[in-house]
Amino acid sequence: MKLELAYVTDTKGRPKMVQLPISQWKRVVSKLEKYEQVLKLKEDLEEAFTQVEIMKAAKGKKKTLSSIINEL
């Protein structure tokens, strides 16, 4: 995605802000939300695999998938 950026500088010419058209901003936000969803799914899957490894290593009574889902 090519962005039409406009830089806002201070009186010494140092960049302070960036501006872009609303339509591009909406696309940036939409992509960011999708990336956040993917990251959340990845984190949830990592946690699930960690829990599976803990259950495999645990001795004693194991939980069923139904009981785990019901806890959610």
C-alpha positions in Angstrom: 0.0 0.0 0.0 1.5 3.3 -1.1 0.8 6.1 1.4 0.6 9.8 0.5 2.3 11.1 3.6 2.7 14.8 4.5 5.2 15.7 7.2 4.6 18.4 9.7 7.8 20.0 11.0 8.7 22.4 13.8 10.3 25.8 13.2 13.7 24.1 13.0 12.6 21.7 10.3 12.5 18.7 12.5 9.6 16.3 11.7 7.0 16.2 14.4 3.9 14.6 12.8 2.7 12.8 9.7 -0.6 13.4 7.9 -2.3 11.2 5.4 -5.7 11.2 3.7 -8.7 9.7 5.7 -9.2 7.0 3.1 -5.7 5.7 3.6 -5.9 6.1 7.4 -9.0 3.8 7.3 -7.1 1.2 5.3 -4.2 1.4 7.8 -6.5 1.0 10.7 -8.3 -1.9 9.0 -5.0 -3.7 8.4 -3.9 -3.1 11.9 -7.1 -4.6 13.3 -6.6 -7.7 11.1 -3.0 -8.1 12.3 -4.2 -7.7 15.9 -6.7 -10.5 15.4 -4.1 -12.8 13.9 -1.7 -12.0 16.8 -4.4 -12.8 19.3 -5.2 -16.1 17.6 -1.5 -16.9 17.6 -1.2 -16.2 21.3 -4.3 -18.2 22.1 -3.0 -21.2 20.1 0.4 -21.0 21.8 -1.4 -21.0 25.2 -3.5 -23.9 24.1 -0.5 -26.0 23.1 1.2 -25.1 26.3 -1.8 -26.3 28.3 -1.9 -29.5 26.2 1.8 -30.2 27.1 1.1 -29.5 30.8 -1.9 -31.9 30.7 0.2 -34.6 28.9 2.9 -34.3 31.6 0.5 -34.1 34.5 -0.2 -37.1 36.6 -3.6 -37.8 38.0 -7.0 -36.8 36.8 -7.1 -35.1 33.4 -9.7 -32.6 32.2 -12.0 -33.4 29.3 -12.3 -31.0 26.4 -15.9 -30.3 27.5 -14.9 -29.3 31.0 -12.3 -26.9 29.6 -14.8 -25.3 27.2 -17.3 -25.0 30.0 -14.7 -23.1 32.0 -14.5 -20.5 29.3 
